[in-house]
Amino acid sequence: MAERRVIVLPPGEGGGRRVQVDSETLGTAYRLHDLAVFLECAGLEGLVEVDAASSPLIEWHGGGPEVWEH
């Protein structure tokens, strides 16, 4: 399977971060658990919260996995 591009955008005004996989927006994550759920729904199974925080597949824009609010 080809490697997919995952981008977690900077926190928005209301909190949370938009998550994109291959330029498709999956939704807004408010914590690592939400991100892991989005990735599983996109077919990237087996990434638990700890994996999502440290995975080289994920590009964190505007702060790392510890930043969820503006």
Secondary structure, 3 states (H helix, E strand, C coil): CCCCCEEEEEECCCCCEEEEECCEEEEEECCHHHHHHHHHHCCCCCCCHHHHHHCCCEEECCCCCCCCCC
